[in-house]
Amino acid sequence: MTLDLPNIIGLIGSAIMIVAYAYSNVVKAMDFVLFNALNLVGAALLIASLTVHFNLASMMLEIIWSFIALIGLIKALKARASA
């Protein structure tokens, strides 16, 4: 394995998703906009990496993860706007 740009982008995406997961486990009142935005950005970076170093299972996981995060982000933004 080489530490090329796609791998660096994928590692950054993974790190962002780990931060989101850790955040969700340590805060008392979670900011769902932040949580879902972090997950969406992390998944998008992993998808970008996977377009170069393709793995079907990982690509499907990240596409679904992105879709869930996008739905959560929209829902959280709507809830914030109506509050």
N, C-alpha and C positions, 0 to 999 in steps of 0.2 A: 504494500500500500504506500502510495506517495501522499505527501501533505500538499496537494494542489489546491487551487482556489475552490473548486466544488466541495472538496472535503472540509475545508475551513468553513465555508458557508454552512454546510451540514452540521458541523460541530457547534457553531454559533446557534443554529436553530435548535439543536438538542439542548444546549445550555439554557436557552430562553424557556423552553418547555419545562425543564427541571426547576428553574426558578419559579415558574407559575405553579407547579405542583407543590413545591416547598412553601410558597406563599399561602396556598390554600390550606395548608396544614398548621400554620403558625399564627395566623391572624384571628382575632376574635370576631370581627365583622368584615367579611370579604367584599371587596369592590369587584363586582362581576364584570364591569367594563374592562378593568385592568386585566383580570384573570383571563377572560376570553380573547382580549387583544393580544396578550402575550402568547397564548396558545395558537392563535391564527398566524401571527408573525413567525413563530417558531416552525409551525407546520409548513408555511410557505417557503421558508428558507430550506427546509429539508426536501421539499418537492423540487426546488431549483437544483439542489445537489443531486437528487435522484434522476434528473433528466440527463445528467452526464454519466453517473455511476448507477445505472438502472437496477432495481430489484423490485419485481412485481408486488410481492407481499408488502414491502415497506411503502411503495408508492400508493397502493390501495389504502393502507392504514392512514397515511398522511392526507390523502384526499378526503377520506371520511372524517378524520380529525378536524380538518379545515372546515368542512361543511358544518359539523357540530359547533365548532367555535364561532363560526359566522352567525349561525342561528342564535347562539347564546349572546353574542355581542349585540345583535339587533334587538333582541328581547331586553337586554340590560340597558341599552340606550333609550329604548321606548319607555322603560320604567323610570329611568332617571329624568326624562323629559316631562313625564306626567307627575312627578313628585313635587 
